[in-house]
Amino acid sequence: MGDGGGTFLCVRGADRMKLAKESADLDYLPFVQKAFAAPTITYVPDEKKPAVAETWHRDGGGLNLYRHTLNNDRRKMMEAAVDWFKIFCKAKGGGTYEYPINETTELVNLTRLACHARPTTPEQVMGQMPMFGIEISPADNYTTDRPKDPFVAFKHFGNGSLVKAAWGYPKRYAFGDQTNLGMVVEVKVPMAKVQTEVDGKPYEKWVKLIDLVPIPRQQNQ
């Protein structure tokens, strides 16, 4: 398979790690502009949100995005994006965590990754603000503002507050989980039923999963 030139697909292995280490003092979006670079890729900043951008990966350079069932070029794009994200997160001293989908979506094979400062336990990352994130899908992503030729769009979030606002915390809630809005009783994505007390009596209400902040279970002393 061709790579279309640039760094995104043709830079691999040790060279990717070297570039990530050399760029460790950069913020995430400047790194994306260095790593997600090829004649077939366009970097598109969000005019309304300066810390959000997309990379548009188009057909060409040996890549064939038309034949969904006959090749896996889209999957290779997705894997390369994950690889670049993980090595940069590691170079920044962090760890990569996959987020659950907390709202309905029509995108297939959607992957949401965020970079967190390395926690000491899995529970600690649940209520921790991430550093930056990426949303990846090999599906076509067309809007009126995007080109109509086959391409894949990856969305990049340059800071943690934008990740939190878009995805919530990286937790799959279950019955009995304690949150800022009460105890989880039932989950129906993208909503959760929580139980609190009003005037000393149990009270239940439905809230958006994205609005929940997990409260870690108390450890036995």
C-alpha positions in Angstrom: 0.0 0.0 0.0 1.3 3.5 -0.8 1.6 6.1 1.9 1.0 9.4 0.0 4.2 10.7 1.4 4.5 12.8 4.6 4.8 11.5 8.1 1.4 10.0 9.0 1.9 6.5 7.4 5.5 6.4 6.2 7.1 7.2 9.5 7.0 4.1 11.7 8.5 2.4 14.7 11.5 4.0 16.2 11.2 7.1 14.0 7.7 7.8 15.4 8.9 7.5 18.9 11.9 9.8 18.1 9.6 12.4 16.6 7.2 12.2 19.6 10.1 12.6 22.1 11.5 15.5 20.2 8.0 17.1 20.3 7.2 16.4 23.9 7.4 20.1 24.8 4.7 20.9 22.3 1.0 21.0 23.0 -1.1 18.3 21.3 -2.4 20.2 18.3 1.1 21.5 17.1 2.2 17.9 17.3 -0.7 16.7 15.2 0.4 19.2 12.5 3.8 17.6 12.5 2.8 13.9 12.7 -0.5 13.9 10.8 1.1 15.3 7.6 0.9 14.1 4.0 -0.3 15.4 0.6 -3.5 13.5 1.2 -4.2 15.1 4.6 -5.6 18.5 5.4 -5.4 20.0 8.9 -8.6 22.0 9.7 -8.8 24.1 12.9 -12.2 24.8 14.4 -12.9 28.5 13.9 -15.2 28.6 17.0 -13.0 26.5 19.3 -9.3 27.3 18.8 -8.2 24.1 20.8 -10.2 21.8 18.5 -9.1 20.7 15.0 -9.8 17.9 12.5 -7.5 16.1 10.1 -9.1 15.1 6.8 -7.5 12.1 5.3 -8.4 11.8 1.6 -8.2 9.2 -1.1 -4.9 9.0 -3.0 -1.2 8.1 -2.7 -2.1 4.5 -3.0 -5.0 4.7 -0.6 -8.4 3.5 -1.8 -11.3 4.6 0.3 -14.0 3.5 -2.1 -13.9 -0.3 -1.6 -15.0 -0.7 2.0 -15.2 -4.5 1.9 -12.2 -5.1 -0.4 -9.4 -3.5 1.5 -8.6 -2.2 4.9 -7.0 1.2 4.1 -9.4 2.9 6.4 -8.5 0.6 9.2 -4.8 1.3 8.6 -5.5 5.0 8.9 -7.3 4.5 12.2 -4.5 2.3 13.6 -1.9 4.9 12.6 -3.8 7.6 14.3 -4.0 5.6 17.5 -0.3 4.8 17.4 0.7 8.4 17.0 -1.6 9.5 19.8 -0.3 6.8 22.2 3.4 7.5 21.6 2.9 11.3 22.0 0.9 10.7 25.2 3.7 8.5 26.5 6.3 11.1 25.6 4.3 13.6 27.7 4.5 11.3 30.6 0.9 10.2 30.4 -1.2 7.1 29.7 -3.9 6.5 27.1 -7.4 5.6 28.1 -10.4 4.6 25.9 -13.6 6.4 26.7 -17.1 4.8 26.5 -19.6 6.3 24.1 -21.9 8.3 26.4 -24.2 9.6 23.8 -26.0 8.2 20.7 -24.1 8.3 17.5 -24.4 6.9 14.0 -20.6 6.6 13.4 -19.4 3.0 13.3 -16.2 1.7 14.9 -15.9 4.9 16.9 -12.9 5.2 19.2 -12.3 7.9 21.7 -9.0 8.2 23.4 -7.7 10.6 26.0 -4.3 11.1 27.5 -4.2 11.3 31.3 -1.4 11.9 33.7 -0.6 8.3 34.9 -2.8 7.4 37.9 -1.7 4.9 40.5 -5.0 3.0 40.4 -7.8 2.6 37.7 -10.3 4.3 40.1 -8.2 7.5 40.1 -8.5 8.1 36.4 -12.3 8.0 36.6 -12.5 11.5 38.1 -9.3 12.9 36.6 -9.3 15.7 34.1 -7.6 14.5 30.9 -4.8 16.4 29.1 -6.0 16.0 25.4 -8.0 13.6 23.3 -8.8 12.2 19.8 -11.9 10.8 18.2 -11.3 8.3 15.5 -13.6 6.5 13.0 -12.9 4.9 9.7 -16.3 5.8 8.4 -17.1 8.6 5.9 -17.8 11.9 7.7 -19.6 14.3 5.4 -20.9 17.8 6.2 -21.7 20.8 4.0 -18.3 22.2 4.9 -16.2 19.2 4.0 -15.2 17.8 0.6 -17.4 15.3 -1.1 -14.7 12.9 -2.3 -14.2 9.9 0.0 -12.2 10.8 3.1 -11.9 10.1 6.8 -12.0 12.8 9.5 -10.3 12.5 12.8 -11.2 15.0 15.5 -8.5 16.4 17.9 -9.1 18.0 21.3 -6.2 20.1 22.4 -7.1 20.3 26.1 -8.8 18.3 28.8 -11.7 20.6 29.4 -12.9 20.1 25.9 -12.6 16.4 26.2 -14.6 16.5 29.4 -17.3 18.7 27.9 -17.7 16.4 24.9 -17.4 12.9 26.4 -17.7 13.1 30.2 -15.5 11.0 32.3 -14.1 7.6 31.1 -16.4 5.4 33.2 -19.1 2.9 32.4 -21.6 3.4 35.2 -23.4 0.5 36.8 -26.0 0.0 39.6 -24.7 1.3 42.9 -22.0 3.7 41.6 -21.9 6.9 43.5 -21.8 10.2 41.6 -22.1 13.9 42.2 -25.8 13.6 41.4 -26.6 10.5 43.4 -26.4 6.7 43.3 -26.8 5.2 39.8 -29.9 3.0 39.7 -30.2 2.3 36.0 -28.3 3.2 32.8 -29.8 3.7 29.3 -27.2 5.4 27.2 -27.0 8.4 27.0 -29.0 8.7 30.2 -28.8 7.3 33.8 -31.3 7.2 36.6 -29.9 8.3 39.9 -31.3 8.2 43.4 -30.9 10.9 46.0 -32.9 12.0 49.1 -35.4 14.8 49.2 -36.8 15.6 52.6 -35.5 12.3 53.9 -37.2 10.3 51.2 -35.7 8.5 48.2 -36.0 10.5 45.0 -35.1 9.2 41.5 -34.5 11.2 38.3 -33.0 10.7 34.9 -29.8 12.7 34.0 -27.3 12.8 31.2 -24.3 10.4 31.7 -22.0 13.2 30.5 -23.1 15.3 33.6 -22.0 12.7 36.1 -18.8 12.9 38.1 -17.8 9.6 39.7 -17.1 9.4 43.4 -14.5 6.7 44.2 -15.6 4.0 46.7 -14.2 4.5 50.2 -11.4 2.0 50.9 -11.5 0.1 54.2 -9.1 1.5 56.7 
